[in-house]
Amino acid sequence: MAGVRWPPEDSDLPPPRVPAATAAAAAATEMISDDDRSVAADSWSIKSEYGSTLDDEQRHVDAAEVLLGCNFPAAASDYSSDKDGTDSNEVEASLLGLLSYWDASYAEDLANFHEHGHAGEIWFGNEVMETVAAWTKNLCAHVYQSQKEDDNNCTSDSGRTSKDLSGWSVLDIGTGNGLLLQELAKQGFSNLTGTDYSEGAIVLAQNLATRNGYPNINFLVDDVLETKLDRKFQLVMDKGTLDAIGLHPDGPLKRIMYWESVSNLVAPGGILVITSCNNTKDELLQEVENLNQKKTSMQELDPESGNAPVVFQYIDHVRTYPTIMFGGVEGSRVCSVAFRRS
């Protein structure tokens, strides 16, 4: 299935920006401007700061309407269409794939930070962010211990493992306000870098990190699709960035560019963790399989190229997110999947 995307069940899990932006865009279909995007961003920041005031029954009603009325993208191939006209949902969703939208959004967040001290939106909510950070730490420790045991044929010390993990190079692509990196710092990681193609996001992230006692986190303005980074990282995090990239009008092409770029940013043996609300685990697995098949074909055409036939291998996924049955199908509004670079 394309994925069941549920709105939040409590105030700790605010909805992803997609529905809010869609609602804002629907009200101004004929006049989409940066001002409109700014209004949408302001509306979202209010929701994320104070949570939902809807009761549980109303949330379920709204959820059903969302599921029946929205056209969430399922995978890269779903963006191809022979339709003469552009579907209205696609136009609205594409706002989140534009740099101008995010510049306006983070300008609002930065203004709110300076005026009120607000951190702004946390994609998928605090609970998901904390879950991803803790789960990623445990996953990395398990992978590291397994590798050490294989190399030394002995049991690895857990205290030594935690110390070694602190030196892992970590990259958060599309870092936004950088709060995920702060959570990873709490888990013991210290070599942390966050990138975003919106300069406003980086300024906000730097301000928040300094205020919260994490001045050593490194933040850079960089577009993952045209990255200027010339190094590889042992752990690469993506929380919502692939979602936004897929919502660009050139979504299919951008997603191909994304996988090519990310495969060059993850060090051999390194880990990629993607958290998404617009893709299911199976859909992410299929995209990785498509990438691996492409590399295999390239190697067959050019055996001297040195391209590894398998780029990423699935490791695990978060299994603790709430699920819901809808139409006889079980799904979750968010998934986090980990892959290991060959």
TAQUIRA-V25005 format. One record per residue. RES is the residue in one letter. PHI is phi in whole degrees, -180 to 180 (* if undefined). OMEGA is omega in whole degrees, 0 to 359 (none if undefined). D_FIRST is the distance of its C-alpha to the first C-alpha in Angstrom with 2 decimals. Layout:
BEGIN
RES|PHI|OMEGA|D_FIRST, RES|PHI|OMEGA|D_FIRST
END
This chain:
BEGIN
M|*|181|0.00, A|-76|178|3.77, G|118|177|5.41, V|-94|183|8.06, R|-107|181|11.29, W|-91|171|14.30, P|-70|187|17.80, P|-66|175|20.49, E|-96|177|21.92, D|-156|186|25.26, S|-70|179|27.37, D|-78|181|26.78, L|-123|180|23.19, P|-66|182|23.51, P|-69|174|20.55, P|-63|185|19.63, R|-66|186|21.78, V|-57|182|19.19, P|-62|181|19.63, A|-64|180|23.37, A|-67|179|23.86, T|-62|180|21.93, A|-64|180|24.21, A|-66|181|27.22, A|-68|181|26.47, A|-63|181|25.98, A|-78|182|29.51, A|-139|186|30.93, T|-60|186|29.03, E|-89|183|32.32, M|-139|179|33.83, I|-91|182|31.52, S|-136|177|33.85, D|-64|177|34.25, D|-63|178|35.82, D|-63|179|32.73, R|-64|179|30.65, S|-64|178|33.33, V|-62|179|33.12, A|-62|180|29.36, A|-65|180|29.92, D|-65|178|32.75, S|-59|180|30.75, W|-65|184|28.07, S|-63|177|30.80, I|-66|181|32.31, K|-63|185|29.13, S|-71|183|28.47, E|-78|187|32.14, Y|-112|178|32.66, G|81|183|29.29, S|-88|176|28.03, T|-103|180|30.56, L|-76|174|28.17, D|-79|187|28.49, D|-61|182|25.65, E|-63|181|25.48, Q|-66|178|25.25, R|-60|180|22.49, H|-66|177|20.34, V|-63|180|21.30, D|-63|180|20.50, A|-62|179|17.09, A|-63|179|16.25, E|-65|179|17.74, V|-62|182|15.76, L|-64|183|12.37, L|-83|188|13.83, G|-104|184|15.89, C|-104|180|14.34, N|-113|181|12.57, F|-75|178|11.12, P|-67|182|10.93, A|-95|180|7.90, A|-159|185|10.38, A|-58|185|13.99, S|-67|182|13.83, D|-71|180|12.11, Y|-80|179|15.44, S|-77|183|17.45, S|-151|177|18.52, D|-101|182|21.44, K|-68|179|21.93, D|-70|181|25.54, G|-99|179|24.94, T|-98|180|22.85, D|-64|185|20.29, S|-62|179|21.72, N|-63|180|18.67, E|-65|179|18.69, V|-64|182|22.42, E|-65|182|22.21, A|-65|185|19.57, S|-67|177|21.65, L|-57|183|24.46, L|-75|176|22.96, G|-97|185|23.18, L|-107|179|26.91, L|-60|181|29.71, S|-61|178|31.76, Y|-64|184|29.27, W|-71|175|29.36, D|-60|179|33.12, A|-67|181|33.62, S|-62|182|31.35, Y|-75|172|33.14, A|-64|176|36.48, E|-65|180|35.84, D|-62|181|34.80, L|-67|177|37.89, A|-63|178|40.13, N|-65|178|38.81, F|-64|182|39.44, H|-67|184|43.01, E|-86|187|43.74, H|-122|182|42.05, G|82|181|40.88, H|-72|179|37.22, A|-82|183|34.74, G|90|185|32.17, E|-70|169|28.43, I|-114|181|26.62, W|-57|178|23.02, F|72|174|20.82, G|93|181|24.13, N|-60|185|26.88, E|-62|179|25.26, V|-64|181|22.32, M|-60|180|24.90, E|-66|179|27.25, T|-63|181|24.65, V|-62|182|23.56, A|-64|181|27.26, A|-67|180|28.38, W|-64|179|25.53, T|-64|178|26.18, K|-58|181|29.90, N|-65|179|29.43, L|-64|180|27.15, C|-62|179|29.74, A|-63|180|32.53, H|-64|180|31.00, V|-63|181|30.47, Y|-65|180|33.96, Q|-63|180|35.62, S|-62|180|34.10, Q|-66|180|35.35, K|-65|179|38.77, E|-66|178|39.12, D|-66|182|38.35, D|-72|187|40.88, N|-106|182|43.58, N|56|179|42.91, C|-150|181|43.44, T|-77|182|41.74, S|-89|179|40.97, D|-77|184|42.40, S|-65|178|39.84, G|-65|177|42.24, R|-65|180|42.68, T|-61|180|38.91, S|-62|179|38.50, K|-66|180|41.39, D|-67|180|40.01, L|-65|181|36.59, S|-61|180|38.41, G|-92|179|39.39, W|-60|175|35.96, S|-79|185|35.28, V|-122|177|32.26, L|-123|174|30.66, D|-110|182|28.38, I|-88|185|27.06, G|67|190|26.66, T|-68|180|28.58, G|62|181|29.20, N|-81|173|31.67, G|76|184|31.71, L|-69|177|31.20, L|-63|178|28.77, L|-65|176|31.67, Q|-65|177|33.97, E|-65|178|31.77, L|-67|176|31.83, A|-63|177|35.59, K|-64|179|35.83, Q|-83|176|34.18, G|111|176|37.00, F|-75|183|35.79, S|-130|180|38.53, N|-95|193|38.00, L|-114|177|35.50, T|-134|176|34.67, G|-125|178|32.47, T|-126|176|31.87, D|-157|181|30.69, Y|-83|176|31.42, S|-98|180|32.68, E|-62|178|36.25, G|-62|178|36.05, A|-63|182|33.34, I|-66|178|35.60, V|-63|178|38.62, L|-63|181|36.84, A|-61|180|35.55, Q|-65|179|39.10, N|-63|181|40.64, L|-68|180|38.35, A|-64|179|38.83, T|-65|181|42.58, R|-62|186|42.75, N|-90|174|40.75, G|91|178|42.79, Y|-126|185|40.68, P|-71|184|42.81, N|-88|174|42.19, I|-69|183|38.53, N|-94|180|38.56, F|-121|183|36.81, L|-137|171|36.73, V|-80|182|35.69, D|-161|177|33.52, D|-95|184|30.62, V|-59|181|28.27, L|-75|178|27.67, E|-135|189|31.45, T|-63|175|32.49, K|-100|180|36.19, L|-68|182|35.80, D|-116|180|37.67, R|-136|179|36.77, K|-115|186|34.03, F|-123|180|32.68, Q|-75|178|32.01, L|-138|177|29.17, V|-120|182|27.00, M|-111|174|24.90, D|-139|178|22.34, K|-118|177|21.33, G|96|183|19.56, T|-71|177|21.33, L|-62|176|18.54, D|-58|182|16.74, A|-65|179|19.98, I|-61|179|20.61, G|-66|180|17.37, L|-91|174|18.60, H|-68|177|21.83, P|-54|176|22.64, D|-101|185|22.79, G|-49|182|19.51, P|-58|179|18.75, L|-67|181|22.34, K|-63|180|22.47, R|-67|176|19.55, I|-62|178|21.46, M|-61|180|24.56, Y|-60|183|22.95, W|-65|178|22.13, E|-64|182|25.57, S|-69|182|27.29, V|-63|180|25.63, S|-64|177|26.36, N|-89|181|29.98, L|-92|180|30.08, V|-87|180|29.03, A|-68|175|32.04, P|-54|184|32.01, G|82|180|30.89, G|-78|187|29.55, I|-121|173|26.32, L|-115|177|23.57, V|-119|180|21.57, I|-113|173|18.76, T|-112|189|17.67, S|-142|172|14.94, C|-113|181|13.43, N|-108|178|11.58, N|-138|173|9.79, T|-84|176|8.18, K|-56|182|10.54, D|-63|179|8.84, E|-69|176|8.73, L|-66|177|12.32, L|-61|180|13.28, Q|-67|178|12.44, E|-64|178|14.57, V|-66|177|17.25, E|-62|178|17.27, N|-62|178|17.77, L|-64|180|20.58, N|-63|179|22.15, Q|-65|178|22.17, K|-63|180|23.80, K|-66|178|26.41, T|-63|179|27.07, S|-63|180|27.74, M|-65|179|30.02, Q|-69|179|31.94, E|-66|179|32.44, L|-74|182|33.85, D|-137|184|35.96, P|-60|182|36.76, E|-86|185|39.10, S|-69|180|36.53, G|80|179|35.79, N|-67|177|32.03, A|-71|182|30.29, P|-64|177|27.79, V|-115|182|25.47, V|-87|180|25.18, F|-125|174|22.83, Q|-121|178|21.98, Y|-65|176|19.48, I|-108|187|21.57, D|-166|175|19.78, H|-145|178|17.61, V|-67|184|18.60, R|-110|187|18.03, T|-103|178|19.90, Y|-69|178|17.73, P|-62|176|17.35, T|-119|181|14.25, I|-143|175|13.70, M|-94|178|12.58, F|-143|181|11.34, G|64|180|11.12, G|81|181|11.39, V|-119|179|8.34, E|-91|180|9.64, G|-154|179|8.86, S|-136|182|11.42, R|-80|181|12.66, V|-150|175|13.88, C|-138|174|13.81, S|-129|186|16.84, V|-127|181|16.91, A|-113|178|20.22, F|-128|176|21.33, R|-112|180|24.89, R|-77|180|26.76, S|-72|none|28.60
END
